[in-house]
Amino acid sequence: MASMNNKVTEKPKNGRLEEIISDFYKLTNNESAPAFNYNTLNYLNNKSEADEYYEYLNKNLNANYSLSDIEEFAGSAELDKLLDDEEKLSKLGLFISAAVNKVIKNGEKISINPKIPINYLCYKLKDTEAYIGIGGNLIGCYTENSRIHVDKLLVTNKNITAQIPSEVVSSILNVVFLNALVLYNLSLGYGRKNSEIYINGMHYKDPIDDTHYKYAEYKLVVDYGASRKKGNKLFLNEKLYNQHPIIFRINGIKRLK
C-alpha cells in the first residue's frame, strides 16, 4: 500500500485544536451520557451501548469541524494520556467518527494518523475512503460502501484459560490444552455492508515470549463474522495471511498484494 501521505493531501491547520479537545472532554465526561463499558473480548455484549454512545455524540457534537480539524485532533500528542485506558480510547474513536460523519461528503477521503491505536475508528463511515496510520480494535463497524486502509493494526493477546466468548469458539480448531492457548485478537468492523478493509501491517501489543507458552497454539480471530455476504472484502498482508491461508481462504479473506 502506498504511503498515506501520498493518498490525502495535507491540509493547513486552522487553530481549532483546543476547541475540539475541549468538546471531546466535555462530552465524554458528561455524567448524563449513556453508559458505555468497553470490553475487548466480549464486545458483542455491548454493541448496543457503543451505538447508543455514538448517537449521543452525533446529537450533541454541534460544531461542524473541517476534516483537517479532525485530522489534527486525531494526531494530537494531547491524546497520549489515554494510552492505557481502553474505554477512553473507544469513546475517542466514536467521537472522531461522529465528527467525521457530520462533515465528510460522498467520495471524499479522510486521513487519520494517531500516535496511539484508537478503537472504533470509521464507525458508520459511508460512501467514502479512509486511511489510518495505526488502528485499534473494531475499525469500520457499520461501514457502508467504503474502503478503509490501515497501515498498522494493533493486535492484542489474550490468555483464555477460563471463559471463551461464544464468538471465538468456532474459530478455535483442534485445541487440546486450553491453558496453553494464546489468542491473538484481531477484531474488525461488524455490521458493515459493501465495504473493503485493507490491513498492510501489524503492531503486536505485549507479544508472548514467556517460556510457559512455548508450546502455545496461536490462533488469529480475524473479523468476527467475516464473510463474502453484502459485498464485504478483507485483505491481509502476506505475512499474516500465510499463517492460516486455508482458513482465511474458506472465509473469503484475501491476500493483500
N, C-alpha and C positions, 0 to 999 in steps of 0.2 A: 504494500500500500504506500502511496506517495506521502511525502511529508504533509502534515496537516497545514503547515504554513503556506503550502502551495495551493491548498484547496479553498481556503477562505481568506480573502484579502483583509489584512489587519486594519481595523478602523480606529480613528483617533479617539483618545479618551476625552470625555467631556465633563469631568468633575462631579459626577453624581454618585460616586462610590460610597461616600459617607452616608448619603441618603438611603441607598438600597441596603447597606449594612444595618442601619437603624431600623428599617422596615422589617428586616429578617428577624432581629432580636425582639422587636415589639410584638410581631405576630406569633412567634414560636414560644415566647414567654407569657403569652396571654392565658390567664387561668381559666378563662371561659372557652378556650379552644378545645376541640374534640380530643378524646384520648387516643393516643397512638403509641403503642408499645412494640417497638421493633424486635423481632426475634429471628435470628439468622436462619436457623434450621426449620422452624415452624411458621414460616412467613405466610403459608396458606391460611393459617388461623386468623391472621389479621389483615387479609386482603381488603375487607370492608372498612377496617379502621384507616388503612392507607388511603382508600378512595375518599372517605369522608373528610380526612385531613386535607387532602388535595383540594377538594371542593371548598373547604373553609378558606384555604389560602387564595384560591381563584376568586372567591367572592370578595375577600377583604383586602386584596392587594390592589389598591386603587391607582397607583402610579403606573403609567404606561412607559416603562423604561425602554430604551432602544436596545437592539441586540448587542451593540458594543458595550452598553452599560452592564448588561448581564454577563457578557464575556469577561469584562474586567472584574466584576464581583466574584465570579466563579474561580478566577485565578488569583484572588487576593490572599496575601500572607495572613490577613486578619483571621482567616478561617482555619489556620493551622491549630488553633486552640481546641478545635473539635475532633482532633485526630483520634482520640481513644473513646469517643462517645458515639456508638453506633446509632443510637436513637436520634441524636442531633444531626448526624450525617445523613440519615434518612429524611428527616424533616428539611434539611438543606436541599437535598435532591428534589423533593417535591416542590419546594419554594422556587428553585431555579426553573423547574418545569412549568410551573404556573406562570411565572414571569415571561418565559419564552413564548408560551402558547397564547398569551394575551396580545402579542405584537407581531409574531412571525407570520409571513404571508406564504401562500402556496408557492412552492418551488424555491423558496429562499433557503440559505444554508446557515447553520449555526456552528461555531467552533468553541468547544468548552475544554479549557486546559487547566484543570485544577492542580494544586500542588499536593493534594491528598485524594485518595479514592472516595468518591461520593456515591451513596446508594440512590436508587430510584431516579437517575437522570433520564431525560427524554420520556417521562411519564405522559401518556396521551398525546405524544407528538403526532402531527397529522400532515400528510402531503408535503413533506419536506425532507431535508437531509442533514444529518448531524455528524460532527467529527469530535471525538472525545479523546483527550490525551491519556488520562488514566481514569478508569471507572471502577466503581464498587459493585455491590450486589444489585440485582434486579433492574438492570438497564432495559429500557424500552417496553415497560408494561403498558398494555393497551395502545400501542403504537398502531397507526393506520397509514397505509400507502406511503411508507417512508423507508429510508435507508439510514442505518447507524453504523459508523466506522469507529472502532475502538483500537487505538494504538497499543494500549496495555491494559489488560483486565486483571483486577485483583482476584486472587484465588485463596480462599481461607481453608484451613484444615480443621476437621472436627473429629475427635476420637469418640466414636459412638459405641460405648460399651453398655449403656443402659437402655435407652429408648431409641428406636429408629423410626423417624417420621414415615408415615404411610407413603408419601410421595417418593421416598428414597428406596423403599423395599424392592420395587420392581426393577430397579437399576442395578441391584447388587446380585451378582451371579456367582454361584459356587463358592460361597464363603463358609468356611468350616469353623474358624475361630473368630468370633466377633470381637473379642477383646484384643485381637491383633490387627483389627481393621482400622485403617485411617481413611477417612473420606475427604477427598479434595473437592470442595464445594464450589462449583462454577454455575451460578444460577442466573439466568437471563429472563427477559420480559415474558410474563404470562399475558394471555388475553390479546395478543397482537393480531392484526389482520393485514395480509398482503404486504408484509414488511420484511426487510432483509437486515441481518446483523452480521458484521464482518469483524472477526477478532484477529488482530495482527500479532499480538504478543501477550505474554502472561507476566504477572507480578505475584509471586508467592509470598503470602504473609506467614511468618514463622514456619519455615519448611521443617519437616520432620527429620531430625537427624539423631534422635535418641536411639541407642543400641537396643532398647527394649522393643523397638518396632522393626528390627532388621528383617523380620520375616513378614512384615505387614503387607497386606494386599492393598494396593492403591487403586481406587475407583474414582472415576470422574462422573459426576452427575451434571450433565450439561443440558441446560434449557429444559426444565421440567415440563413435560407435556409436549416436547418438541415433535413436530410432525410436518408433513407436507400440506396439511389442510390450510385452507384460507390463504393460499399463496405465500406462506411464510418460508423463508430460507435462512439457514445459518451456515456460515463459513468459518472454519477454524484454521489457524496457521498450521503448517505442515508438521511441525514438531509435536504439537498437541494431538492433531488428527491421527498421527501414526501410532499413538499409544493404544487406541482401540478402534482401528479402522473398520472392522466388520460391524461392530455395534453401531458406530456412527453412520455407516452406510445404510444399515437397516432402518435407522431412524430418519433418513433423508438429510443428514448433515453432510456438508460438502467440504472438501479441502480448499483452502484459500491459496490461489496461485498468484 
